[in-house]
Amino acid sequence: MIIRFDEMDLTVLPAFKGGEKEYRAKMFFDGSNRIMRGTLIPGASIGMHTHEDSSETIFIIKGQGALIDEGERKKVSEGDCLYCPKGHTHSLKNTSEQDNLVFYAVVAKQ
């Protein structure tokens, strides 16, 4: 299967998971798993949330930001791969004042 994000509609999610500003994403969903190309504009975030029945892998392709992983804040940037196992909690924020944070994310139901 080929997933062509450029051919998908853009979804804009304000205050996603309680975050700041908005999360912009092009998403593939097969009924169980999500594969996304996401963008956080400067200052935007995905709020703190727990993966109760899934894990999430995020690959940063552009920009910089901060990951809060189980309460610990860590800087992230282009080329980093982030992993949140089932049952764990995290959030992601674009800490730049001018550049978007762009990433691919896979949320796999377990």
C-alpha positions in Angstrom: 0.0 0.0 0.0 1.2 3.5 -0.8 0.0 6.4 1.4 0.1 9.7 -0.5 -0.3 12.5 2.1 -0.2 15.2 -0.7 -3.5 13.7 -2.0 -5.3 13.8 1.4 -7.5 16.5 2.9 -6.0 18.5 5.7 -7.6 18.1 9.1 -7.2 21.0 11.6 -7.7 20.1 15.2 -7.8 23.1 17.6 -6.4 22.5 21.1 -5.7 18.8 20.3 -5.6 16.7 23.5 -5.8 19.9 25.5 -2.8 21.5 23.7 -2.2 25.0 22.6 -3.2 26.5 19.2 -3.9 23.8 16.6 -2.6 20.5 15.2 -2.7 20.2 11.4 -2.6 16.7 10.0 -3.2 14.6 7.0 -4.2 11.2 8.3 -4.7 7.6 7.1 -6.9 5.5 9.3 -7.7 1.8 8.7 -10.1 1.4 11.6 -7.4 0.5 14.1 -4.2 2.3 13.2 -3.4 5.9 12.2 -0.5 7.1 10.1 -0.1 10.9 9.9 1.9 13.7 8.6 1.5 16.4 11.2 2.4 20.0 11.6 2.6 22.2 14.7 2.9 25.9 14.0 5.1 28.0 16.3 3.9 27.7 19.9 1.4 25.0 19.1 1.3 21.7 21.0 -0.4 18.4 21.4 -1.6 18.1 25.0 -0.5 15.6 27.5 -2.2 12.2 26.9 -1.8 8.5 27.7 -1.8 5.7 25.1 -4.2 3.3 26.8 -4.5 0.8 24.0 -1.9 1.9 21.5 1.7 3.0 21.1 3.0 6.0 19.1 6.1 6.5 17.0 7.0 10.0 15.8 9.8 10.9 13.3 10.7 14.6 13.3 11.3 15.7 9.7 11.6 19.5 10.1 11.9 21.9 13.0 12.5 21.7 16.7 10.4 21.3 19.8 10.0 19.7 23.2 8.8 16.3 24.2 7.4 15.7 27.6 7.8 12.0 28.2 6.5 10.7 31.5 7.0 14.1 33.1 10.5 14.7 31.7 11.1 17.5 29.2 13.4 16.7 26.3 14.5 18.8 23.3 13.7 17.2 19.9 14.7 18.2 16.4 14.9 17.0 12.8 16.0 13.4 12.5 14.8 12.4 16.0 12.6 9.4 16.4 10.3 9.4 19.5 8.5 6.4 20.9 5.7 6.3 23.4 4.8 2.7 24.4 1.3 1.5 25.4 0.3 2.8 28.8 2.7 5.7 28.8 2.1 9.5 28.7 3.6 12.2 26.5 3.0 15.6 24.8 4.8 17.5 22.0 5.3 21.2 21.5 6.8 23.4 18.8 9.2 25.6 20.7 10.2 27.7 17.7 9.1 31.3 17.3 9.1 31.1 13.5 9.4 27.6 12.0 6.8 24.8 11.8 7.5 21.4 13.5 6.7 18.7 10.9 6.6 15.0 11.6 5.3 11.6 10.7 3.5 9.7 13.4 2.2 6.1 13.6 -0.4 5.3 16.3 -0.6 1.5 16.4 -3.4 -0.2 18.3 -2.2 -3.0 20.6 
